[in-house]
Amino acid sequence: MPNHKQSIVTFKAEGSLVEALKTLPNRSEFIRAAILAALDNVCPLCQGTGLLTPEQKTHWAKFAEDHAVRECGDCHEWHIVCCRPTAERVHTRQRKGNPRRRPARHPR
């Protein structure tokens, strides 16, 4: 197993956050897990910056010609949908007499 060198990382935090962290049995493990979870949920387009470059805006504009951002009627989360008539729904409702469910499809 390779030996990974560890580094110390520090950050500023409000007093209330510091007090909450003090109650945890393993602060370092909690912070590592929280950071890794946050990095796993970064926007694939802006990479977490919250801003698009001019080139990304050009690509987005072309993509948005056939797509829209809408609220899901089932889970109420915002998501991108294809506006073409052949778009497939993410949440499929099982109908009476049809026990077959589609398997989940993941892009990774």
N, C-alpha and C positions, 0 to 999 in steps of 0.2 A: 504494500500500500504506500503510495507516495506521501512524503512528508510535506504538508502544506504549512508555510510560514504564516503565522497570524500577526495581524497588526492591531494596534489600539486606535479606535475611532472615537472622537468625542463630539458632542453637540450641545447646543444651548437648549434649555427647556424651562418652561414656566414652573413655578413652585408647585402648583397642583399636580402637574405631571410627575415631577420628582417625587412628591409624596406618594402618588399612586404606584410608581415603580418600586419604591422602598418596601411595599407590602408583598412584592413577588418573591418567591423562594429562589428563583434564578433569573435575575434581571438580564444578564447577557444573553442567555438562551432565548428569552422572550423577545428581546430587541432584534436578535438575529432572525428569528422566525417571522417577526412582523415585517422586517425589511425585505426578506425573501418573498413573502406573500405579496407585498406591495409591488415588487419588481415583476412578479409573475402576472400582475394585472395591469401592466402599463399598456396604454393605447399603442397598437401596432403602427399607427400612422405617424403620430407626433412623438412617439417614444417617451411620453410623460411630460413633455414641455408645455403642453396646452396650446401650442402655436404651430401653424403650418408655415413652411418656407414658401416663397413665391412659386417655386417649382412644384411643391406638393399641392398648393392651391390649384395650379393648372391641372394636375392629374385628378384632383378631387372634383373639379368642375366637370371634367369629362365623365367621370364615374357617376356624378350626381345627375347627369342627364337621364339615366335609367334607374336611379335609386333614390330613396328618401329615408329620412330618419323618422321613425314612428314609435308610438308607445304600443307595447304588446298588450293585447286585450286579455291575455291569460295571466301573465306575471307582472304586468305594468312596468317593465323595464324598457328603456329606450334602446332601439336597435335599428340596424340598417336593413331595409327591405328592397327587393328588386321590384320595379314597377312594371316589368314585362308580364304578360298574362300567364306565363309558365312558371312563375315564382313558386317555390315550395315553402310551405309553412314549417316553422320549427316545432311548434306545439301541435301535435295531431291529436284530435279527440277521438277516442275509441268509440265507435258506433255500435249500437246493439246488433248482435248477430255477426259481428266482425271481430273475432278475438285477436286477429293478426295486428301487431304493432310494428312500425318501422324501427329499425335499430338506429341509435344515435350516431350522428356523423360528426367527427371532430376534425378540424383543419390541420391539426398537428400530425 
